Amino acid sequence: MATMNLYVAIDLNNDGMSRTIADIQRRHQTFKIWCNGRDGAEALNDLLFPNNMPITGYVSNRQRDKQNSRYAQMAIRVNAAGRDWPFPVGCAFIATGSWPTESSSPLFLINGFIETADLPARSFEREVTAFAVHDSLQFTPGQQRIQRVNNLLTPQLLADLPPITQQTEKQLTEWTEFLRWKESIIRHKARGLRYISRGWRDEQLVFSLVAQSAQALQKDRKALGRDDLVVFQIGQSKEPWVFGLPEREERRLPRLGQAGKLSEPASLPKDRKLPKDDNSPECPWPAPVLAELTVSLTEDDANDLANAEEPDALRERILNRIPGSGFLSISTAGDMSLIKRHQQALRQLQEQGGYAPYLTDYLFEAAQVSVPQRLEPVTQWANDKLNPAQKEAVVKILSAPDLCLVQGPPGTGKTTVIAEAIVQLARRGQRVLLASQAHTAVDNALDRLGHDGSLRVVRLARNESKVTEDGAAFAGQASLQRYYKALAGQTEDRLAVWKRGDKDLRLLQEWHERATFVLHDERELNARRGQLETELASARSQTTQALQAYEAACAMLDEEKAKRQRLHSVQALLNGEAETLHGDLRDVEPPARDLAQGLASCEAPGLLVKFSMDDWLAHAGSRGAMLAHMLAAWRRFTTVREAISADIRRLRETVNGPIQDASTRLRIESLRNEVKALEEQMEKDDAFVDAWRATRKELKDLEQAGVGLERGRYDGLFRQASKWCAPNGNATQLAEEMDASLIALDRVQSVIEKSIEILKQSVQTQLSQPAAEAPNDGLVQSARNQERSAQSKLDNWDEKRRQHEHKVKALLQDDAIMQGNRLPLEPTANLSQRIETVAQVIKALEQRQTSLQHERQTWGPLLEDWIRDLSRNNAAEGDWQHLGADFLANCNVVAITCNENERTLDDAGQTSFDVAIIDEVSKATPLELLMPLMRARRAVLVGDHRQLPPLFQEGDEARSFMDEVEENEVANADENSAGNLAEAQTLLTRDNLRRFEKMVTASLFKSHFEMADEAIRARLNVQFRMHPQIMAMVNHFYEGQLECGLLRPDDDPNPKLRRVHGLTFWNVDGGSPLLTPDDHALWVDTTYNLHNQIHREDMDGNQPRRTNRLEAELIAETLEQIERQSATQGYSRSNKRKVGVVSFYANQCREIRAAIRRRRPQGANGRYEFLDVEVNTVIRYQGKEKSIVLVSMVRHDGYDPLRSGNQPRRRSSKANVARFEFINVAFSRAQELLIVFGAKSMYASYEVDLPRMDSAGSVKRAVYKDILDQLERDARLVPARRLMSPDMLPQEPQQQRGRFNAPPNRTAAPKRENYGNRGGRA
């Protein structure tokens, strides 16, 4: 089929075209240069639709139902691949316009160009190829009209295009209805109390109110709720007696605090008339009622009054700011202005306007978001400390063609990722719009940006007073000053490159010179080593030889000495000087054998020598001992030989009588004499008869008895000793036997004595030989000296080698070659190789220095002058007057809040951006996202749908849409019970909440994150803020998926990664401490008060005040303890400890501040010397972190767990606790210590509808019960009365104490609670 023709023309009557082209030229200087003075619209038209040339593009339908059907609204995204393209790679343009559907030859009239990303065809686009033909609606005389034939623009083309706008028409309609609903709510809440006078009572303002009826007065008072009040003059209301919200609210209305107690309404006395203003009619009510209302001051006024030197004068000034009569109401100016801005953004979205033309498609359906074709690499990180998950998130941000989603739980570094992404985008020439729902979040993200020369950052805000201190550094001329500082730093870096080149060359040359000397020494050392080793080997050989000779001579001498010792031992034995023989008989073997043979022959005659010659021959090693034993036996024999001969003679004399020894014979002779003497005495006296008989009997017995031979002489000497020494025997026979043995022994005596003599001579002969002389070791010593000398030389060489190796190691690790990336890494290179590398680098540096010499001489002085100019103190201040507007228009990073007025951007010349990064996106409604989303081609949504949700109304109160609905249901129920059914109908219902769920909750981000492709979403799970104990509490909100990146939180050498508080809280009743330095999380249970009675939050009648005086006093006392201990931990006035006090209600924050002031010294104005304490609502704390955080949970409905038994708890809607998102944020602000003050009874039974982490839907969980149970197991759950006793409360009037000290009839808690073992409890 033939290629169709596309006839195009530019709508010259479109006023917005010139602004669009100017914006494109401002952002793309290459295109501006390419235009070279031509009209930008015509030049861009020629680029996209070159005349009579084929084009390929993607056509989409922009038609809406309510638009004129005679004209088709269409867009063409042209594929410019392969052309001369003066735009960055990936940049494309959409031509928007219309063409008449009823014309037979339609012309596509272009009314706008939109910059977008070059991507494949989307689901709602159709690819077309056609010849572009330039045409015009105007006829020029003399010029032939173009015949529009074979036209691409046909009804069939329109019918084939998916109607992208129609697909989202229903959803856009719902957004419009949501804005109407919200506007109605604001107007419905905009009640006013008519007052006729005002004055002072104590420290509060008192207003005299008038109303049509008591019921109307109560209703209007209730409508004002807990919001801060403003004062309207009578003329500012639509009616003088009934408040009517003006169409436009004055910006500077007198502001007050919250409404207090309303007195009982009373009817106007009949004799009294209401005061009448000159310009207002009389009161229209026939029976008006009067009442008094107390109103608190604003925080600023209250602080000023507390510190005023002339308080009466200040009271008068405050009173004079308030009109004498008027209306008390709440300010709606901000809310109404915001709704109007949202309505304008919605109209632009419906018109497919802005710089994200396909936003409506993927804003509702994540599946329509394009996926990147490839991941954008990062070659150089601005922050090299990012963890892998953070780097992955940055890469996905850079790569996403439409939308990227990043979920970051607390402390995981969302802001760090944003800062890195901004730098990377700016380095790629892209412009970034940084936005968030809150000023704090925007400024916190800006504070993380470094001084990068590629960043021109500005913080824009119509109301600059709301910009925080962090953001102020980027606002106005401060942004230019910061840019100058970054430029100066970048220029210094460039000069530093040149200086570094000089330094590198100098250091490498010095290193090369030193290394060359060391290498020369190394070669000399290596040559000397061989010579020394040869000398040492020769010396060792000589020493070995001398030593061997010496040792041989010593061995001979030792043997000679041993021989002489053996001979002396034998000599001593032979001479009878020793009974034993030490050593063997090797030296006298023959004569010794002869002697042994003689001795052994004595065995036959009966001499016990014990050894035979067989024993001698068999046991050569025992011959010495055998000889000594045999010789000892022989010598004993020779000693007793004469006695034996005597015994033989005595035996022969005895014949056959008994053998008696000498003592027996002597006794017999003595007894005989005694018998004779007794016989003589007996003749004289018979008394001696018995003695005579006894003596005679003894004599007779001795004469008949025999004792044998003396046993000691024969035992062990003769074999027959036992027989010979027996008492009775044949003496003659025994004498013959003994005599035979004696004769036999006498025969061998001469042989033995001769052998002994021969042996003595042999010994003496050998001993008489001269002794050997000791060998001389002089040769050995000389050889060893030579060896030691050679070894010493080698050791000296080794020492020199070690010193050399130290030098080499020091050279190889020298900063000159290791630092600054001067050389390529060569871990295994030796000195010689490194010297060669350094020589090559030196040569390259010298060549580079030569080539840069002219440039340095030319630019060096200029750059140094420029640095001095940029660094002047007043440089930015002076230049801002002339360059401020141009600088703002050329900033590539612009930071605003989502609800900022669009004119703020337009006035600064900032109309469009490449990327919009929206932080804390979960806190913004989709409508609040529209303005930044529509200003950029791509979007990055960063948030966490488990943190702060969208608020019902801007302010400090942690009140979500669901909170407002639940409280409204209670109010409706009260009104229904009163019979006011018609008035009870309201817009705040659960049906409307479900209808507008995506508009009032964080579910949009949650659903997109769940549905998005992995390539365009990232989750950060590693947190670096909280101590693991604190993270364990927060992790209950994240299904335990948070990980702690602090590897050593208790003792990390880097103080920035250490989470140590060092505090101890003691139990007021004694016992173990409630908190130790090892505890980083503590829950103080306020179920019972300091008197151990059930405690309830503060109430006004049956309405909760959202305050808890008990918790306020506990927090103030805890701060006093932290102050005292911080004074001993090194903190000072210039280095204060950061402490955050968080609650969910502004009233409680005021209560806590008041409790703090009651404890602080006079004149301290509630401030601490060593603590920097910030008391604020959780709304003001998102994105912040503090070393120590104290959280006041406030809510407690007075439920007593002791009285409940098994009955289920019935929770009133008035007793709803803060949403889990708010509590999650409050808990996760703490770094070192988290202390929670709250009623366990209130939270342990509370279930949370917790979204699932990795899938759609949610699940109900008793999160707080899990947290409390874990704290109780860890002994970190303690009752309030253990932290503070009643006598620690500041002294004050009795009537004020009843708010947190229960009356006596309240139920008291038992003495034994289950709180773990802290504070001495079991």
Salt bridges, closest charged atoms under 4 A:
ASP23 OD1 - ARG26 NH2 2.56
ASP23 OD2 - ARG27 NE 3.13
ASP46 OD2 - ARG38 NH2 2.32
ASP46 OD1 - HIS134 ND1 3.63
GLU102 OE1 - ARG70 NE 3.96
GLU115 OE1 - ARG27 NH1 2.27
GLU115 OE2 - HIS28 NE2 3.12
GLU115 OE2 - ARG937 NE 3.24
GLU125 OE1 - ARG77 NH2 2.74
ASP135 OD2 - ARG148 NE 2.74
GLU169 OE2 - ARG64 NH2 3.41
GLU177 OE1 - ARG995 NH2 2.10
GLU183 OE2 - ARG187 NE 3.60
GLU203 OE2 - ARG315 NH2 2.81
ASP220 OD1 - ARG191 NH1 3.25
ASP228 OD1 - ARG1150 NH2 3.33
GLU247 OE1 - ARG187 NH2 3.89
GLU247 OE2 - LYS238 NZ 3.31
GLU292 OE1 - ARG201 NH2 2.72
GLU299 OE2 - ARG1150 NE 3.62
GLU299 OE1 - ARG1153 NH1 3.36
ASP301 OD2 - ARG321 NH2 2.79
ASP312 OD1 - ARG315 NH1 2.90
GLU351 OE2 - ARG64 NH1 3.81
GLU376 OE1 - ARG374 NH2 3.59
GLU376 OE2 - ARG428 NE 3.41
GLU392 OE2 - LYS396 NZ 3.06
ASP402 OD2 - ARG122 NH2 2.44
ASP443 OD1 - ARG459 NE 2.54
ASP452 OD2 - ARG427 NH2 2.88
ASP502 OD2 - ARG856 NH2 2.63
ASP504 OD2 - ARG500 NE 3.52
ASP504 OD1 - ARG822 NE 2.32
GLU510 OE2 - ARG506 NH1 3.78
ASP521 OD1 - HIS520 ND1 3.95
GLU522 OE1 - HIS804 NE2 2.81
GLU524 OE2 - HIS520 NE2 3.68
GLU533 OE2 - ARG529 NE 2.46
GLU559 OE2 - ARG566 NH2 3.40
GLU559 OE2 - ARG586 NH1 3.93
ASP584 OD1 - ARG566 NE 3.37
ASP584 OD2 - ARG586 NH2 2.49
ASP587 OD2 - ARG566 NE 2.89
GLU589 OE2 - ARG623 NH1 2.87
GLU603 OE2 - ARG719 NH1 3.32
GLU642 OE2 - ARG641 NH1 3.89
ASP647 OD1 - ARG650 NH2 3.11
ASP647 OD2 - ARG713 NH1 2.62
GLU669 OE1 - ARG672 NH1 3.96
GLU698 OE2 - ARG667 NH2 2.94
ASP701 OD2 - LYS697 NZ 3.34
GLU703 OE2 - ARG672 NH2 2.94
GLU710 OE1 - ARG713 NH2 2.78
ASP715 OD1 - ARG711 NH1 3.70
GLU736 OE2 - ARG652 NH2 3.52
GLU737 OE1 - LYS723 NZ 3.24
ASP739 OD2 - ARG652 NH2 3.45
ASP746 OD2 - ARG641 NH2 2.25
GLU787 OE2 - ARG540 NE 3.61
ASP798 OD1 - ARG529 NH1 2.70
GLU799 OE1 - ARG802 NH2 2.93
GLU805 OE2 - ARG801 NE 3.59
ASP814 OD2 - ARG514 NH2 3.53
GLU826 OE1 - ARG834 NH1 2.58
GLU855 OE2 - ARG494 NH2 2.98
ASP865 OD1 - ARG868 NH2 2.01
ASP869 OD1 - ARG872 NE 2.75
GLU902 OE2 - ARG935 NH2 3.55
ASP906 OD1 - ARG935 NH1 2.89
ASP907 OD2 - ARG462 NH2 3.55
ASP914 OD1 - ARG937 NH2 3.05
ASP956 OD1 - ARG1180 NE 2.46
GLU957 OE2 - ARG226 NE 3.85
GLU964 OE2 - LYS189 NZ 3.37
GLU964 OE1 - ARG959 NH2 2.30
GLU966 OE2 - ARG990 NH2 3.71
GLU967 OE2 - ARG226 NH2 3.91
GLU967 OE1 - ARG959 NH1 3.40
GLU967 OE2 - ARG1106 NH2 2.09
GLU969 OE2 - ARG990 NE 2.78
ASP974 OD2 - LYS222 NZ 3.98
GLU983 OE1 - LYS219 NZ 2.52
ASP991 OD1 - ARG994 NH2 2.55
GLU1010 OE2 - LYS1006 NZ 2.23
GLU1014 OE2 - ARG1017 NH2 2.57
ASP1050 OD1 - HIS1027 NE2 2.99
ASP1050 OD1 - HIS1080 NE2 3.61
ASP1051 OD1 - ARG1048 NE 3.31
ASP1069 OD2 - ARG1282 NH1 2.37
ASP1079 OD1 - ARG1276 NE 3.04
ASP1079 OD2 - ARG1318 NH2 2.61
GLU1097 OE2 - ARG1195 NE 2.85
ASP1098 OD2 - ARG1299 NH2 3.22
ASP1100 OD2 - ARG1105 NE 3.48
GLU1113 OE2 - ARG1109 NE 3.04
GLU1113 OE2 - ARG1158 NH2 2.56
GLU1113 OE1 - ARG1159 NH1 2.39
GLU1117 OE2 - ARG1124 NH2 3.89
GLU1117 OE1 - ARG1159 NE 3.34
GLU1120 OE1 - ARG1160 NH2 3.02
GLU1151 OE2 - ARG1109 NE 3.76
GLU1151 OE1 - ARG1299 NH2 2.96
GLU1169 OE2 - ARG1133 NE 3.13
ASP1172 OD2 - LYS1138 NZ 3.00
GLU1174 OE2 - LYS1184 NZ 2.72
GLU1174 OE1 - LYS1186 NZ 3.22
GLU1185 OE1 - ARG1025 NE 2.88
ASP1197 OD1 - ARG1209 NH2 2.57
GLU1221 OE2 - ARG1219 NH2 2.98
ASP1254 OD1 - ARG1019 NH1 2.66
ASP1269 OD2 - LYS1265 NZ 2.83
GLU1272 OE1 - LYS1240 NZ 3.06
ASP1274 OD2 - ARG1276 NH1 3.41
GLU1292 OE2 - ARG1109 NH2 2.63
GLU1313 OE2 - ARG1281 NH2 1.78
